[in-house]
Amino acid sequence: MQVVQSVADVRRIHLELGGSWGLVPTMGYLHAGHVSLVERARAENDHVAASIFVNPTQFGPNEDLAAYPRDLARDLSLLEAAGTDLVWTPPVEEVYPAGFQTYVTVEEVTKPLEGAARPTHFRGVATVVAKLFNVFQPDRAYFGQKDAQQVVVLRQMARDLDFPLEIVVCPIRREADGLALSSRNTYLTPEQRAAAPVLFRALCAAQEAWLAGEHDGEGLRRVMRDVLAREPLARPDYVSAANPQTLVELGDARRGVLLSMAVRIGKARLIDNLLLAQEA
Ligand code: PAF
């Protein structure tokens, strides 16, 4: 496994090795969810590349950039064990050199949900991912369904800007009690960690209601809010039952729905989602 810092080195190795490439973009502090993306990329491409870059432009002024957890040595050993060929760990100046002034703005799908709470977040994500696509020129790029809105935004960007690659979305990995794996789970105290599976319980309750015939979007949002209200440590930011492509809140959820939520527990802001689709 080669670990490099410069764009020039990534391009050189890409040319030298040839073949098809799968890219797994990450901000490091890897968990089993990231490893599952690498494994899928390994199975579908000749070579696998990963990036580890805590992207400053996707953090708001009051967010946890400096405190974001980092463990490069552990990340590299996980990536190597999972069969990664190339890892890019650029310093900030390699990605955003002095004088940088070009950003990618995806419009409508960045406005609700995470975008409403974090207004500059998706501009930062779309910009850095566009750069990663240009630097690596992968055949496929792998993202987790955990960040459901990010996936919608990046698919829109790839379509609108004609990036010649496939975006592959991998299922959410969960702890035994249902908590979705996330680097931010590390912020939870033991008491908060015990409360955190309430997000998945709320999503499952709405899924059960949907399967039992509750197809009113507001009814589904109410089911999720009711479950969250029973956990005193949970402070919901939003609860959503939206169209999976446009992210517009649904009245009629009969044909399928993306259930999602952001909930603060202690210092952590946790997100989770469940995609319900009517059998064709
Ligand atoms: O999902 C993430 O970890 C980040 O948003 C990404 C895609 C690596 C861009 O910084």
Boltz pocket constraint, residues with backbone or C-beta under 6 A from the ligand:
constraints:
  - pocket:
      binder: B
      contacts: [[A, 25], [A, 26], [A, 27], [A, 53], [A, 55], [A, 58], [A, 124], [A, 125], [A, 128], [A, 129], [A, 147], [A, 150]]
      max_distance: 6.0
